[in-house]
Amino acid sequence: MTKKAAKKATTKKKAAKKAPSKTTKDKSILEDVTKLGIANENLKAELRKTIVGMDNVIEETLIAIFSRGHALLEGVPGLAKTLLVSSIAECLSLSFKRIQFTPDLMPSDITGSELLQDDPVTGKRQFQFSKGPIFANMILADEINRTPPKTQAALLEAMQEKQVSAGGDDYKLDPPFFVLATQNPLEQEGTYSLPEAQLDRFMFKINVDYPSFDEEIDIMKSVTSGVTNAMKSVIKKAEILRMQDVVSNIHVTPHLFQYVATLVRNTRPDEENSIDAVKNYVSWGCGPRACLNLITGAKARAALHGNINVSLDDIKAIAKPVLRHRMGLNFLAQSDGQTTDSVIEQLLDVTPEGEELHGAA
């Protein structure tokens, strides 16, 4: 072997020693995912001290948090949405603010404003930025559709940019940052519906249903007992940020990317392979952001269940909350009693899987 070849071989050996092997990396991910799965179970057990039922709502909310997404909750008043969000924030060691959206709410009431104040050192008067309630880790935007579009846009801009601009300066929001917005599906008088482009900013639209008969009895017993169950922290803020990075490393096989692309494309009525329900009832289908959120959310769900690989079940489990607010139904759908959820169910039934996928290798 020549000196040049020997030197090259030595360099390769050193590089191999420095770079962690795939096996080592997979082992590290598995350890982190196992910890997250245990923390998920502990978190749900802690939330059951104050929250009765709502298992799907809790699961979908946690998926959105660990996916770095935001969620829109739709349900009638009095279903403990505020209690749920504040309890999750407490268990995750996160700061929490509730903003009640009203017709007279201004953008500065959310983001903050510059105030003329005396400088204690120089004695001169100067503008100083006073932070608004948006500067918290978890925000409950209550009845977001009751405030004008200008104020809605201020919140949605902060959600997208993770910062607030005021007086020519940018103020970063403290990570993790998560917005849970609510709207009442019953009252339309005096409301400002979110435009489709704004709705698309929310990763999930989560439906909050009435409790079951047994759950309603448990709620009465719990609330009227006079006993308050103290919540304890399950995961620290730094750990949440690290786990969000772990979620991005969850493996997705190529055929699942193809499945997601096929499912989302078939929500569009002008697509060649769309089913009759889509062609007859859907005015517009989902955009590419739906694909991104399906993959990201499926990764988070897999990790929360202690798995390092995404399965088809992970994608199907979050299909409704990801797609339901990204599809528009026409009048015929309403007259025939069709909903976005019923159309999504039909799509899930007929979308090919595995080797049946169009273009599968």
C-alpha positions as semicolon CSV with decimal commas, in nm:
position;residue;x (nm);y (nm);z (nm)
1;M;0,000;0,000;0,000
2;T;0,135;0,343;-0,092
3;K;0,169;0,624;0,163
4;K;-0,112;0,813;-0,007
5;A;-0,350;0,514;0,009
6;A;-0,255;0,446;0,373
7;K;-0,323;0,808;0,465
8;K;-0,662;0,795;0,290
9;A;-0,757;0,475;0,475
10;T;-0,658;0,629;0,810
11;T;-0,871;0,937;0,736
12;K;-1,172;0,715;0,657
13;K;-1,126;0,525;0,984
14;K;-1,115;0,850;1,184
15;A;-1,429;0,978;1,009
16;A;-1,607;0,650;1,082
17;K;-1,516;0,680;1,450
18;K;-1,646;1,039;1,471
19;A;-1,976;0,978;1,287
20;P;-2,235;0,788;1,496
21;S;-2,358;0,471;1,331
22;K;-2,717;0,429;1,215
23;T;-2,768;0,165;1,485
24;T;-2,651;0,404;1,758
25;K;-2,877;0,680;1,627
26;D;-3,179;0,447;1,611
27;K;-3,109;0,329;1,966
28;S;-3,097;0,689;2,088
29;I;-3,426;0,771;1,912
30;L;-3,586;0,458;2,057
31;E;-3,481;0,558;2,410
32;D;-3,623;0,910;2,363
33;V;-3,946;0,780;2,211
34;T;-3,989;0,531;2,496
35;K;-3,952;0,816;2,746
36;L;-4,208;1,022;2,553
37;G;-4,452;0,730;2,547
38;I;-4,422;0,691;2,926
39;A;-4,460;1,067;2,977
40;N;-4,771;1,061;2,755
41;E;-4,936;0,796;2,974
42;N;-4,839;0,985;3,292
43;L;-4,974;1,307;3,145
44;K;-5,310;1,151;3,058
45;A;-5,334;0,997;3,406
46;E;-5,267;1,337;3,562
47;L;-5,527;1,509;3,343
48;R;-5,791;1,253;3,444
49;K;-5,779;1,405;3,793
50;T;-5,968;1,709;3,666
51;I;-6,088;1,621;3,313
52;V;-6,364;1,363;3,261
53;G;-6,365;1,193;2,921
54;M;-6,237;1,397;2,621
55;D;-5,972;1,131;2,547
56;N;-5,963;1,208;2,173
57;V;-5,949;1,583;2,234
58;I;-5,656;1,540;2,477
59;E;-5,470;1,310;2,238
60;E;-5,514;1,539;1,937
61;T;-5,413;1,845;2,141
62;L;-5,093;1,675;2,258
63;I;-5,014;1,565;1,901
64;A;-5,045;1,927;1,786
65;I;-4,818;2,049;2,069
66;F;-4,540;1,802;1,994
67;S;-4,577;1,876;1,621
68;R;-4,524;2,250;1,682
69;G;-4,874;2,311;1,546
70;H;-5,187;2,501;1,651
71;A;-5,543;2,375;1,690
72;L;-5,896;2,506;1,645
73;L;-6,153;2,366;1,888
74;E;-6,519;2,368;1,791
75;G;-6,787;2,290;2,046
76;V;-7,076;2,443;2,237
77;P;-7,001;2,648;2,552
78;G;-6,960;2,471;2,884
79;L;-6,759;2,167;2,773
80;A;-6,452;2,251;2,989
81;K;-6,231;2,370;2,702
82;T;-6,064;2,636;2,919
83;L;-6,006;2,390;3,203
84;L;-5,856;2,141;2,959
85;V;-5,605;2,388;2,813
86;S;-5,502;2,533;3,150
87;S;-5,460;2,181;3,294
88;I;-5,240;2,073;3,002
89;A;-5,029;2,389;3,044
90;E;-4,985;2,314;3,414
91;C;-4,883;1,952;3,351
92;L;-4,632;2,066;3,087
93;S;-4,486;2,345;3,306
94;L;-4,594;2,608;3,051
95;S;-4,726;2,961;3,103
96;F;-5,091;3,004;3,005
97;K;-5,306;3,300;2,899
98;R;-5,671;3,316;2,800
99;I;-5,782;3,588;2,558
100;Q;-6,155;3,650;2,526
101;F;-6,218;3,768;2,170
102;T;-6,487;4,037;2,144
103;P;-6,601;4,273;1,863
104;D;-6,408;4,566;2,018
105;L;-6,079;4,377;2,074
106;M;-5,785;4,554;1,907
107;P;-5,465;4,392;1,773
108;S;-5,259;4,574;2,039
109;D;-5,477;4,414;2,310
110;I;-5,325;4,082;2,200
111;T;-4,971;4,165;2,095
112;G;-4,896;4,457;2,327
113;S;-4,823;4,824;2,263
114;E;-4,564;5,095;2,311
115;L;-4,621;5,316;2,615
116;L;-4,459;5,652;2,696
117;Q;-4,278;5,600;3,027
118;D;-4,017;5,776;3,241
119;D;-3,669;5,625;3,233
120;P;-3,568;5,572;3,601
121;V;-3,199;5,627;3,515
122;T;-3,201;5,932;3,287
123;G;-3,538;6,076;3,388
124;K;-3,627;6,120;3,022
125;R;-3,955;6,004;2,877
126;Q;-3,936;5,737;2,608
127;F;-4,147;5,467;2,448
128;Q;-4,120;5,120;2,593
129;F;-4,290;4,810;2,464
130;S;-4,540;4,652;2,704
131;K;-4,594;4,285;2,613
132;G;-4,948;4,159;2,560
133;P;-5,101;3,825;2,660
134;I;-4,967;3,661;2,341
135;F;-4,633;3,631;2,522
136;A;-4,711;3,299;2,688
137;N;-4,641;2,937;2,595
138;M;-5,006;2,833;2,562
139;I;-5,278;3,070;2,444
140;L;-5,651;3,003;2,458
141;A;-5,810;3,229;2,196
142;D;-6,170;3,203;2,313
143;E;-6,439;3,258;2,046
144;I;-6,192;3,376;1,783
145;N;-6,474;3,427;1,532
146;R;-6,628;3,708;1,744
147;T;-6,352;3,959;1,668
148;P;-6,297;4,155;1,341
149;P;-6,058;4,020;1,072
150;K;-5,787;4,278;1,157
151;T;-5,755;4,142;1,512
152;Q;-5,776;3,782;1,391
153;A;-5,491;3,855;1,149
154;A;-5,270;3,986;1,433
155;L;-5,304;3,656;1,618
156;L;-5,258;3,444;1,307
157;E;-4,946;3,640;1,207
158;A;-4,793;3,574;1,550
159;M;-4,882;3,205;1,511
160;Q;-4,704;3,187;1,176
161;E;-4,399;3,404;1,246
162;K;-4,351;3,315;1,616
163;Q;-4,282;3,682;1,680
164;V;-4,451;4,020;1,725
165;S;-4,348;4,339;1,541
166;A;-4,396;4,676;1,712
167;G;-4,227;5,013;1,670
168;G;-3,987;4,878;1,410
169;D;-3,862;4,601;1,641
170;D;-3,929;4,227;1,645
171;Y;-4,002;4,048;1,972
172;K;-3,959;3,671;1,968
173;L;-4,224;3,454;2,134
174;D;-4,095;3,213;2,396
175;P;-4,093;2,853;2,265
176;P;-4,279;2,627;2,279
177;F;-4,565;2,843;2,151
178;F;-4,907;2,691;2,099
179;V;-5,244;2,854;2,021
180;L;-5,571;2,677;2,090
181;A;-5,858;2,877;1,941
182;T;-6,226;2,804;2,003
183;Q;-6,540;2,888;1,813
184;N;-6,906;2,821;1,883
185;P;-7,076;2,631;1,596
186;L;-7,427;2,737;1,703
187;E;-7,412;3,117;1,714
188;Q;-7,349;3,294;1,383
189;E;-7,500;3,634;1,471
190;G;-7,231;3,898;1,506
191;T;-6,945;3,664;1,414
192;Y;-6,662;3,695;1,162
193;S;-6,588;3,361;1,000
194;L;-6,221;3,280;0,954
195;P;-6,123;3,290;0,583
196;E;-6,008;2,962;0,431
197;A;-5,648;3,086;0,409
198;Q;-5,652;3,163;0,784
199;L;-5,814;2,830;0,873
200;D;-5,532;2,655;0,688
201;R;-5,286;2,792;0,947
202;F;-5,436;2,561;1,210
203;M;-5,289;2,213;1,204
204;F;-5,601;2,053;1,354
205;K;-5,967;2,131;1,383
206;I;-6,080;1,935;1,689
207;N;-6,449;1,868;1,752
208;V;-6,549;1,872;2,119
209;D;-6,862;1,662;2,168
210;Y;-7,103;1,630;2,460
211;P;-6,997;1,386;2,735
212;S;-7,157;1,042;2,752
213;F;-7,426;0,957;3,011
214;D;-7,174;0,801;3,253
215;E;-6,923;1,083;3,200
216;E;-7,190;1,342;3,280
217;I;-7,261;1,166;3,610
218;D;-6,888;1,159;3,690
219;I;-6,867;1,533;3,614
220;M;-7,149;1,609;3,858
221;K;-6,990;1,398;4,131
222;S;-6,645;1,553;4,077
223;V;-6,750;1,919;4,059
224;T;-7,001;1,911;4,348
225;S;-6,777;1,713;4,586
226;G;-6,584;2,022;4,693
227;V;-6,255;1,834;4,652
228;T;-5,987;2,000;4,438
229;N;-5,723;1,773;4,288
230;A;-5,385;1,944;4,262
231;M;-5,209;1,901;3,929
232;K;-4,838;1,824;3,912
233;S;-4,584;1,882;3,639
234;V;-4,510;1,578;3,420
235;I;-4,270;1,723;3,161
236;K;-4,048;2,030;3,183
237;K;-4,033;2,297;2,913
238;A;-3,679;2,205;2,802
239;E;-3,782;1,841;2,766
240;I;-4,079;1,937;2,546
241;L;-3,851;2,127;2,308
242;R;-3,615;1,828;2,289
243;M;-3,904;1,588;2,228
244;Q;-4,030;1,809;1,945
245;D;-3,691;1,754;1,779
246;V;-3,720;1,379;1,842
247;V;-4,059;1,373;1,665
248;S;-3,903;1,510;1,345
249;N;-3,666;1,208;1,339
250;I;-3,946;0,948;1,334
251;H;-3,917;0,732;1,022
252;V;-4,179;0,736;0,744
253;T;-4,168;0,473;0,470
254;P;-4,201;0,585;0,103
255;H;-4,539;0,415;0,049
256;L;-4,691;0,623;0,333
257;F;-4,582;0,945;0,160
258;Q;-4,758;0,815;-0,150
259;Y;-5,068;0,724;0,051
260;V;-5,089;1,075;0,201
261;A;-5,041;1,244;-0,136
262;T;-5,311;1,022;-0,291
263;L;-5,555;1,085;-0,004
264;V;-5,512;1,463;-0,012
265;R;-5,526;1,491;-0,392
266;N;-5,849;1,290;-0,396
267;T;-6,019;1,557;-0,179
268;R;-6,011;1,788;-0,484
269;P;-6,324;1,765;-0,703
270;D;-6,133;1,828;-1,029
271;E;-5,893;1,538;-0,964
272;E;-5,936;1,248;-1,207
273;N;-5,950;0,978;-0,936
274;S;-6,184;1,165;-0,699
275;I;-6,481;0,963;-0,574
276;D;-6,841;1,064;-0,651
277;A;-6,894;1,207;-0,301
278;V;-6,610;1,453;-0,360
279;K;-6,722;1,548;-0,712
280;N;-7,084;1,598;-0,597
281;Y;-7,040;1,760;-0,257
282;V;-6,698;1,933;-0,235
283;S;-6,644;2,286;-0,368
284;W;-6,270;2,291;-0,300
285;G;-6,027;2,037;-0,161
286;C;-5,716;2,041;0,057
287;G;-5,387;2,208;-0,036
288;P;-5,030;2,082;0,011
289;R;-5,021;2,198;0,375
290;A;-5,262;1,913;0,454
291;C;-4,995;1,665;0,337
292;L;-4,732;1,825;0,559
293;N;-4,959;1,821;0,864
294;L;-5,065;1,460;0,807
295;I;-4,701;1,345;0,802
296;T;-4,592;1,565;1,094
297;G;-4,895;1,473;1,304
298;A;-4,853;1,102;1,228
299;K;-4,490;1,125;1,343
300;A;-4,598;1,285;1,671
301;R;-4,872;1,026;1,726
302;A;-4,629;0,741;1,665
303;A;-4,378;0,891;1,909
304;L;-4,643;0,951;2,178
305;H;-4,736;0,582;2,150
306;G;-4,372;0,478;2,187
307;N;-4,305;0,389;1,821
308;I;-4,012;0,500;1,605
309;N;-4,193;0,430;1,276
310;V;-4,514;0,583;1,142
311;S;-4,791;0,336;1,061
312;L;-5,095;0,367;0,837
313;D;-5,312;0,373;1,151
314;D;-5,129;0,687;1,271
315;I;-5,224;0,868;0,948
316;K;-5,584;0,749;0,947
317;A;-5,629;0,846;1,314
318;I;-5,554;1,213;1,244
319;A;-5,708;1,239;0,895
320;K;-6,031;1,401;1,015
321;P;-5,880;1,677;1,235
322;V;-5,625;1,760;0,962
323;L;-5,864;1,761;0,663
324;R;-6,207;1,867;0,794
325;H;-6,139;2,245;0,794
326;R;-5,954;2,241;0,463
327;M;-6,250;2,121;0,253
328;G;-6,547;2,330;0,147
329;L;-6,887;2,167;0,098
330;N;-7,154;2,297;-0,138
331;F;-7,527;2,345;-0,078
332;L;-7,611;2,000;-0,214
333;A;-7,397;1,841;0,061
334;Q;-7,589;2,034;0,327
335;S;-7,926;1,940;0,181
336;D;-7,823;1,572;0,165
337;G;-7,696;1,578;0,524
338;Q;-7,332;1,526;0,427
339;T;-7,046;1,659;0,641
340;T;-6,673;1,688;0,582
341;D;-6,622;1,398;0,825
342;S;-6,857;1,170;0,629
343;V;-6,676;1,253;0,304
344;I;-6,336;1,188;0,468
345;E;-6,462;0,851;0,594
346;Q;-6,557;0,754;0,238
347;L;-6,216;0,865;0,114
348;L;-6,038;0,656;0,378
349;D;-6,244;0,352;0,279
350;V;-6,149;0,368;-0,088
351;T;-5,796;0,515;-0,091
352;P;-5,559;0,236;-0,199
353;E;-5,294;0,116;0,044
354;G;-4,951;-0,042;-0,001
355;E;-4,888;-0,202;-0,341
356;E;-5,223;-0,078;-0,475
357;L;-5,100;0,283;-0,468
358;H;-5,063;0,456;-0,801
359;G;-4,697;0,487;-0,886
360;A;-4,579;0,263;-0,601
361;A;-4,234;0,117;-0,655
